[in-house]
Amino acid sequence: MLHKCANPACANAFRKLTQGKLFLVETGMIGDSQPQAEWKRANHRRIEHYWLCDQCAPNLTLAYERGRGVVAIPLDRSLLKKPASVESFQRFSMKDEVDSELGLAKGA
């Protein structure tokens, strides 16, 4: 059961699924230490649930590392989507104005 934020530096308690971000992490196979046929092991994956609170989720994500378990790592801000620049928006708007003045219909 989820009790608190997965960030070790955060003490926020889990209350609702609508707050924060829920992670389902495959951490290994159940009974890894016992020899079994491959088809039996494939059907028994261990899935654990982790949660980052609203304050941590925008800045962190979770990753599984063998030997360490689930760890919180900072998000790489350069990979996040960025809004279109004002310049590209202005160019698009100007094209619409020129098309309008020339009597060209949108999408034609």
Secondary structure, DSSP 8 states (H G I E B T S, - for coil): ---B-SSTT---B---TTSSEEEEEEEEETTTTS---HHHHHT-EEEEEEEE-TTTTTTEEEEEETTTEEEEEE--GGGS-----HHHHHHHHHHHHHHHHTT--TT-
